[in-house]
Amino acid sequence: MEPKLFPTYHIHDFLKPRDRGDFDISRYEEMDDPEHLVFPHKHAFYEVMFITDGYSRQKIDYVDYHIKPNSLFLISPGQLHQWQETEDIAGFSLLFTEAFFLHYQPDKNKLFELSYLDDVHSNPYLHLTGEEAGEVQLLLQLLHTEYHRYEPSRAMLASLLNVFLLTVQRYVSRNKSTPAPAQIVLYKRFYTLLAAELGNHHTVSYYADRLHVTPDHLNKLVKAVTGIPASAVIRQRLVLEAKQLLSFTDTSIAEVASALGWDDPAYFARVFKQETKVTPLHFRRQMQDLS
């Protein structure tokens, strides 16, 4: 289930009209504030922030991140995003769609194999060493220079983007073991299916059957990628959707439970408290106090 509570923005919503709206790279110090945007919102594209100076605080799916110089911050389509604070930031904002990537790399698995994209259980914040930051800045500068030519080559932009994304994958994997690409791909297929079927199906067996694997295999594979089994991922995603409904609508708790496929509001409340340590009513009051 995907509640239509927030605007979903496309690249062209952030920019003055140009090109096809499937790719952009800009410097923060040259960008105007997008005053027309509503927060929080969701993206229909990927965004990579590289901060060279200043400070920014961002919130993704109810989690705060403090972005400092020499850092990358990654936002994937469908995540709930909110700018909380910014102070004189400099660096690059890289935006691209799945369609742009796949036009020049038609095997979707190549996008799925990038473990840090489309994974709510992956830390979207990556602090770089000085050497890594220098490499990232060089690659982004090449992308920026090509994109802002009078007639940029889209094929060259796609090639440079692929090199950049693979370089970031190297940094992500430097301090931890990364699951095999086949495991990452199957996990992301599971999570994509979960997002589409969430309000109707809560069982591991349903998703395992759709993916042609056993429930035990799916639990173990998801745990290898995220650190928790598929059953826990399903619960966490349900609770995330519940948080959005509780925060931004006046829907009753019983109606929230029903919208997410729970017939018993009391059971929903128990699951919510197990995941968040507070009841749905307490969470709603907390969000009202913050607004």
C-alpha positions as CSV (number, residue, x, y, z in Angstrom):
1,M,0.0,0.0,0.0
2,E,1.2,3.5,-0.8
3,P,-0.8,6.2,1.1
4,K,-1.2,9.3,-1.1
5,L,-0.4,11.6,1.8
6,F,2.6,13.5,0.3
7,P,3.6,15.0,-3.0
8,T,5.9,12.9,-5.1
9,Y,8.3,15.2,-6.9
10,H,10.1,14.6,-10.2
11,I,13.4,16.1,-11.3
12,H,11.8,18.8,-13.3
13,D,10.0,20.1,-10.2
14,F,13.4,21.1,-8.7
15,L,14.7,22.8,-11.8
16,K,14.2,25.5,-14.4
17,P,13.0,23.7,-17.6
18,R,15.8,22.0,-19.5
19,D,16.6,18.7,-21.0
20,R,14.3,15.7,-20.3
21,G,14.0,15.9,-16.6
22,D,15.7,12.5,-16.0
23,F,19.2,13.8,-15.0
24,D,20.7,16.8,-13.4
25,I,23.8,17.8,-11.5
26,S,24.2,21.2,-9.8
27,R,26.3,23.0,-7.3
28,Y,24.6,23.9,-4.1
29,E,26.3,27.3,-4.0
30,E,24.7,28.1,-7.3
31,M,21.2,26.8,-6.6
32,D,18.1,28.8,-5.6
33,D,16.0,27.7,-2.7
34,P,13.0,25.6,-4.0
35,E,10.4,27.7,-2.2
36,H,7.5,25.9,-3.9
37,L,8.3,22.5,-2.5
38,V,6.2,21.0,0.2
39,F,7.9,19.1,3.1
40,P,7.9,16.3,3.8
41,H,7.7,14.8,0.3
42,K,8.9,11.8,-1.7
43,H,11.1,11.6,-4.8
44,A,10.5,9.7,-8.0
45,F,14.2,9.7,-8.6
46,Y,17.6,9.1,-6.9
47,E,19.4,12.0,-5.3
48,V,23.1,11.9,-4.2
49,M,24.2,14.8,-2.0
50,F,28.0,15.5,-1.7
51,I,28.8,18.2,0.9
52,T,32.2,19.8,0.7
53,D,31.5,22.7,3.2
54,G,28.8,23.8,5.6
55,Y,26.2,21.7,7.4
56,S,22.8,20.2,6.8
57,R,20.3,18.2,8.8
58,Q,18.0,15.9,6.8
59,K,15.3,13.5,7.9
60,I,14.5,10.3,6.0
61,D,11.7,8.1,7.1
62,Y,11.6,9.6,10.6
63,V,15.4,9.3,11.2
64,D,17.5,12.5,11.5
65,Y,21.0,12.7,9.8
66,H,23.6,15.4,10.4
67,I,25.5,16.0,7.1
68,K,29.0,17.4,7.4
69,P,31.8,18.2,4.9
70,N,33.3,15.2,3.0
71,S,30.1,13.3,3.2
72,L,27.6,11.6,0.8
73,F,23.9,11.4,1.5
74,L,21.7,9.2,-0.5
75,I,17.9,9.4,-1.1
76,S,16.1,6.7,-3.0
77,P,12.6,6.9,-4.7
78,G,9.7,6.5,-2.3
79,Q,11.5,7.6,0.9
80,L,9.9,10.3,3.0
81,H,12.3,13.2,2.9
82,Q,12.5,16.5,4.8
83,W,15.1,19.3,5.0
84,Q,15.4,20.2,8.6
85,E,18.3,22.7,8.6
86,T,21.0,24.0,6.4
87,E,24.0,26.3,6.9
88,D,26.0,27.6,4.0
89,I,26.4,24.2,2.2
90,A,28.6,23.8,-0.8
91,G,29.1,20.7,-3.0
92,F,27.0,18.8,-5.6
93,S,23.5,17.6,-5.9
94,L,23.2,14.7,-8.4
95,L,19.7,13.6,-9.5
96,F,18.9,10.8,-11.9
97,T,16.0,8.5,-12.7
98,E,15.9,4.7,-13.0
99,A,14.9,5.2,-16.6
100,F,18.0,7.3,-17.3
101,F,20.3,4.6,-15.8
102,L,18.6,1.7,-17.5
103,H,18.5,3.4,-20.9
104,Y,22.3,2.9,-21.2
105,Q,22.5,-0.2,-18.8
106,P,19.3,-2.2,-19.6
107,D,20.0,-4.9,-17.1
108,K,18.0,-3.7,-14.1
109,N,20.0,-6.1,-11.9
110,K,23.0,-3.7,-12.3
111,L,21.0,-1.0,-10.5
112,F,19.8,-3.4,-7.9
113,E,23.3,-4.7,-7.3
114,L,24.2,-1.3,-5.8
115,S,23.6,-2.2,-2.2
116,Y,23.2,1.3,-0.9
117,L,20.3,2.3,-3.2
118,D,16.7,1.3,-2.7
119,D,17.5,-0.2,0.7
120,V,15.8,1.4,3.8
121,H,18.0,-0.7,6.0
122,S,21.2,0.7,4.6
123,N,22.7,3.8,6.2
124,P,22.2,6.7,3.6
125,Y,25.0,8.7,5.2
126,L,28.6,8.0,4.3
127,H,31.5,10.0,5.6
128,L,34.5,9.8,3.3
129,T,38.3,9.9,3.9
130,G,40.2,12.8,2.4
131,E,41.3,10.7,-0.5
132,E,37.8,9.3,-1.2
133,A,36.4,12.8,-1.1
134,G,38.9,14.0,-3.6
135,E,38.0,11.1,-6.0
136,V,34.2,11.8,-5.6
137,Q,34.7,15.5,-6.2
138,L,36.7,14.8,-9.4
139,L,34.0,12.5,-10.7
140,L,31.2,14.9,-9.9
141,Q,33.1,17.7,-11.5
142,L,33.5,15.7,-14.7
143,L,29.7,15.0,-14.6
144,H,29.0,18.7,-13.9
145,T,31.2,19.9,-16.8
146,E,29.7,17.5,-19.3
147,Y,26.1,18.2,-18.3
148,H,26.5,22.0,-18.6
149,R,28.1,21.9,-22.0
150,Y,26.1,23.4,-24.8
151,E,25.3,20.0,-26.2
152,P,26.1,17.4,-23.5
153,S,26.5,13.7,-24.5
154,R,23.9,11.7,-22.6
155,A,25.9,8.5,-23.3
156,M,29.0,10.1,-21.7
157,L,26.9,11.2,-18.7
158,A,25.5,7.7,-18.3
159,S,29.1,6.2,-18.4
160,L,30.4,8.7,-15.9
161,L,27.4,8.1,-13.7
162,N,28.0,4.4,-13.7
163,V,31.7,4.9,-12.8
164,F,30.6,7.2,-9.9
165,L,28.0,4.8,-8.5
166,L,30.5,1.9,-8.7
167,T,33.1,4.0,-6.9
168,V,30.6,4.8,-4.1
169,Q,29.8,1.0,-3.9
170,R,33.5,0.5,-3.3
171,Y,33.5,3.0,-0.4
172,V,30.3,1.5,1.1
173,S,31.9,-2.0,1.1
174,R,35.2,-0.9,2.5
175,N,34.5,-1.6,6.2
176,K,32.0,-4.3,6.0
177,S,31.3,-7.5,4.0
178,T,28.8,-6.9,1.2
179,P,26.3,-9.7,0.4
180,A,26.6,-11.3,-3.0
181,P,25.0,-9.4,-5.9
182,A,22.4,-12.2,-6.4
183,Q,21.4,-11.8,-2.7
184,I,21.0,-8.1,-3.0
185,V,19.0,-8.4,-6.2
186,L,16.5,-10.9,-4.7
187,Y,16.2,-8.8,-1.5
188,K,15.3,-5.7,-3.5
189,R,12.8,-7.7,-5.6
190,F,11.2,-8.8,-2.3
191,Y,11.1,-5.2,-1.0
192,T,9.6,-3.9,-4.2
193,L,6.9,-6.5,-4.0
194,L,6.4,-5.8,-0.3
195,A,5.8,-2.1,-1.1
196,A,3.1,-3.0,-3.7
197,E,1.3,-5.6,-1.6
198,L,1.8,-4.4,2.0
199,G,-1.8,-3.6,2.8
200,N,-2.9,-7.1,1.6
201,H,-0.2,-9.5,2.6
202,H,1.9,-9.8,5.7
203,T,3.3,-13.3,5.6
204,V,6.8,-14.4,4.6
205,S,5.2,-17.4,2.8
206,Y,3.2,-15.2,0.4
207,Y,6.3,-13.3,-0.7
208,A,8.5,-16.4,-0.9
209,D,5.9,-18.0,-3.1
210,R,5.8,-15.0,-5.4
211,L,9.6,-15.0,-5.6
212,H,9.8,-18.8,-6.1
213,V,11.8,-19.6,-3.0
214,T,11.0,-21.2,0.3
215,P,10.1,-19.0,3.4
216,D,13.2,-20.2,5.2
217,H,15.4,-19.3,2.3
218,L,13.8,-15.8,2.0
219,N,14.2,-15.2,5.8
220,K,17.9,-16.2,5.7
221,L,18.6,-14.2,2.5
222,V,17.0,-11.0,3.8
223,K,18.9,-11.4,7.1
224,A,22.1,-11.7,5.2
225,V,21.4,-8.4,3.5
226,T,19.7,-6.4,6.3
227,G,20.7,-8.1,9.5
228,I,17.0,-9.0,10.3
229,P,14.7,-11.7,8.8
230,A,12.0,-11.0,6.2
231,S,9.3,-11.2,8.9
232,A,10.9,-8.3,10.7
233,V,11.3,-6.3,7.5
234,I,7.6,-6.7,6.9
235,R,6.7,-5.5,10.4
236,Q,9.0,-2.5,10.1
237,R,7.6,-1.5,6.8
238,L,4.0,-1.8,8.1
239,V,5.0,0.4,11.1
240,L,6.6,3.0,8.8
241,E,3.4,3.2,6.8
242,A,1.4,3.4,10.1
243,K,3.6,6.3,11.3
244,Q,2.8,8.3,8.1
245,L,-0.9,7.8,8.6
246,L,-0.8,8.7,12.3
247,S,1.4,11.8,11.6
248,F,-0.3,13.3,8.7
249,T,-4.0,12.3,8.9
250,D,-6.8,12.3,11.4
251,T,-7.6,8.7,10.6
252,S,-8.6,6.7,13.7
253,I,-6.2,4.1,15.0
254,A,-8.7,1.4,14.0
255,E,-8.9,2.8,10.5
256,V,-5.1,2.9,10.3
257,A,-5.0,-0.8,11.3
258,S,-7.7,-1.7,8.7
259,A,-5.9,0.3,5.9
260,L,-2.8,-1.8,6.6
261,G,-4.6,-5.1,6.5
262,W,-5.1,-5.7,10.3
263,D,-8.6,-6.7,11.3
264,D,-7.7,-6.4,15.0
265,P,-6.7,-2.9,16.1
266,A,-5.5,-4.2,19.5
267,Y,-3.0,-6.6,17.7
268,F,-1.9,-3.7,15.5
269,A,-1.3,-1.6,18.6
270,R,0.8,-4.4,20.1
271,V,3.0,-4.7,17.0
272,F,3.4,-1.0,16.8
273,K,4.5,-0.7,20.4
274,Q,6.9,-3.6,20.0
275,E,8.6,-1.8,17.1
276,T,8.5,1.8,18.5
277,K,8.3,1.4,22.3
278,V,5.2,3.7,22.3
279,T,1.5,3.1,21.5
280,P,0.0,4.5,18.3
281,L,-1.9,7.1,20.3
282,H,1.3,8.2,22.1
283,F,3.2,8.4,18.8
284,R,0.4,10.6,17.3
285,R,0.6,13.0,20.2
286,Q,4.4,13.2,19.9
287,M,4.1,14.2,16.3
288,Q,1.4,16.8,17.1
289,D,3.7,18.3,19.8
290,L,6.5,18.6,17.2
291,S,4.3,20.3,14.6
